[in-house]
Amino acid sequence: MEFLIVGIAILLVLLLAVVLLVQRGSRTTRLSDREPASISQLREPESDVLPPVGDLLTPPVPVVVQPEFDLPPPSAGRLVRLRDRLARSQSALGRGLLAVLSRDRLDEQAWEDVEDTLLQADVGVAATQEIVERLRTRAMVAASASPGQLRDLLTAELVTALGPDLDRTLRTLPHADRPAIVLVVGVNGSGKTTTCGKIARVLVGDGRSVLLGAADTFRAAAAEQLQTWGERVGVETVRGAEGSDPAAVAFDAVKQGTAARVDTVLIDTAGRLHTKAGLMDELGKIKRVVERHGPVDETLLVLDATTGQNGVVQARVFTDVVDVTGIVLTKLDGTAKGGIVISVQRELGIPVKLVGLGEGKDDLAPFEPRDFVEGLLGAD
């Protein structure tokens, strides 16, 4: 009986082993029927591959794209380069004077014609009389002078009338603890904001670091216009909300300029009629507030050359309010009234420091009396 039980157990074990072998064979067959995996399928995706430990510790270096700025030319020699343009625009004055002086006989009528030509060029009555008298005396001494010699005499007299010894330096060098402060003022329509942008180009071209202050908060496009000029040469503009206090904007501009250690802070103010007492008082306030940082180094008055003798009246009123230190004479490219340079300097004792001879971005040049006169009279 015991042998029977053992035999049955052995039989069951054998049957179980056979069943397991059959199942394993079936599974192997199913696996062998599959397509073999390709190498690319077996490889880990590249995105899952970890970089070396050193790369994990070193942060990626960002790529910085430097903006391209417009590099203005230096101011030295600009007036010489623009002399041909000046000669074309002022040709009526030059031709008129030289035509009279080249007559066979310089009689009383000839000298009256010289006087009329100078007056029409807005030289002013007193200055014209002085120039004619001196020129007439020198021509009489050189009785047989040629037209070329008379031209030289005229050149010398006009240069003298323009005050060649006046200090025309733009005070834009920084102080030990703050930047130089330049205030730009003028009447409506004189091209003041555009001129302010061109002055910034002059300074950048001469190697100065500049910050602009958009203190014209009343004209909607003034701040945008000034900022555009600054962006072209890599200069920052400090501005406030439309209608905000212009004195506060000017104060903040100098404050930021001091913190940034720039050479010059150039402040554009709103255009105003010289006859409006309230607006002129506001201009005085801007200057007083700015001077909490230190004295204003330059106050430049922008005058439109086409305004003629009215420009002298404007200059006198502005000088009383903010102590103008220099004149910027614009729009000389479209008028034969360049004699206003003489009038302003003679009446007010204020030097013309910059002249605008066109609408181009670099048509603003430091004023040089001899180059200016040569441009007025044209080539020999």
Salt bridges, closest charged atoms under 4 A:
ASP70 OD2 - ARG201 NH2 3.09
ASP70 OD2 - LYS361 NZ 2.67
ASP107 OD2 - ARG105 NH1 3.41
GLU108 OE1 - ARG136 NH2 2.48
ASP113 OD2 - ARG103 NH2 2.84
GLU130 OE1 - ARG346 NH2 2.94
GLU157 OE1 - ARG134 NE 2.79
GLU157 OE2 - ARG138 NH1 2.99
ASP167 OD2 - ARG171 NH2 3.31
ASP216 OD2 - ARG219 NE 3.81
GLU224 OE2 - ARG239 NH2 2.91
ASP245 OD2 - LYS285 NZ 3.47
ASP268 OD1 - LYS192 NZ 2.91
GLU282 OE1 - ARG272 NH1 3.15
GLU291 OE2 - LYS287 NZ 2.95
ASP297 OD1 - HIS175 NE2 2.66
ASP297 OD2 - ARG178 NH1 3.44
GLU298 OE2 - ARG171 NH1 3.36
GLU298 OE2 - LYS353 NZ 2.72
ASP304 OD2 - LYS331 NZ 3.23
GLU347 OE1 - ARG316 NH2 3.82
ASP362 OD1 - ARG78 NH2 3.36
ASP362 OD1 - ARG201 NE 2.89
ASP363 OD2 - ARG85 NH1 2.59
ASP371 OD1 - ARG83 NH2 2.76
GLU374 OE1 - ARG151 NH2 3.25
ASP380 OD1 - ARG151 NH1 2.85
